[in-house]
Amino acid sequence: MSMDTAPVGRIEAAQGPVIDVRCKYLPPIGQALDVSNGGGRYVLVVYQHLEPTLIRAIALHAVAGLYRGMPVLDRGAPLHVPVDPGCLGRVLNVFGEALDGGAALPEHDFRNVLAAPPALADTLPPTQILETGIKVIDLLCPFVRGGKTGLFGGAGVGKTVLMMEFMHAVSTAMHGVSVFAGVGERMREGHEMWHEMQDAGVLQRALLVYGQMDESPGVRFHVGYTALTYAEYLRDTLANEVLFLMDNIFRFVQAGSEISGLLGRMPATVGYQPTLLTEVASLQERIVSTRKGSITAVQAVYVPADDMSDPAVATVLGHLDSTVILSRQQAAKGIYPAVDPLRSGSRMMDHRVLGERHYQTARAVREHLARYHELEDIIAMLGIEELSQENRRIVERARRLQRYLTQPFSVVAEHTGIPGARVPLQQTIADCQAIIDGRYDSLAENDCYMRGAMPT
């Protein structure tokens, strides 16, 4: 990566990842700077202009070894990454450098990591659903092709497993490509995902971009933008159906909060950064469909203390087309995927988009499950025998529906011992209609659990 040989200035102060540089001229906000220390290299990103000759930057590397007076070089460009069709099947870092021990990507074409979204006239509104083969999602909270979906849940309810299954579905069934952004991921999680995708045979249709938990907040903040830059490249150049997955967008918000505190900004609501809305929007507004292709985003959102009113969660929620809320209560009952069918939803839940059959079936399933939820306390205290015949029939069918909407996943088949199942949407609708109509009233509830389609 080329840079000017003459230094733009020298380090005046280094306080953690915050570096003040005394400059001959003011590099623009977002400009990438380099500091060289023998064999080491440090990349800085300009964040603030403090004086006519003083800037404040954030380091994207560990800063041990930086000292006052070190020369700082101007790259002459914002932070950018090399792009090439050979990026598929690779594991990269925030700079587009290989983490998988393979050859570096050719440096003949670059894209800026922080870029403006396409012009409004060039974007296409999402009008179709993206079928995933996961019953509960396709039926009750369908994904929007070219839209944004959030997986909300606390720790340990299955967000990452669900995202891996989406990648598997897109790679094998839809022949699209996936770009995975590991924002603040643990090394163990990244290593496991890499090997599991290799074993599942889907790595050649995917790109993994990682900013690890132990890296600087600057890396964790920018890694989502780097992954999105590759997704835009694959959409525009290869005209592909791109599935963009981010695990976890809450850690992107946390990194922004760390940077905001380091820069001395006054905290806002519940201690979050005052720039929360802008930062989330700058990422989300680039996830769009154009005439060249579409990017469908699935983002895991950690919910602190299972509180959906948290400002970070509420901000992300405002950008989404579909919300999949994972419930600890569902997981405790052994219902996997642990989707809460009454709180999850999609803006595509409209009979003009889905068709009358899908819409009415989804409504009927929700009504049965809602009625069962209302009667659960009565059943727990008095027993199901105290219910009227009509209510007992609704409860029994709702329990079958609840178990039918569980599903074995391909990506964890090795751990569960149950082969993964993918169910077409029309089959799911037909099965749910049959359960509601009473055609499976004689079938044991356990025979509906963890299976694909119902027996004919």
Disulfide bonds with the S-S distance in Angstrom:
none
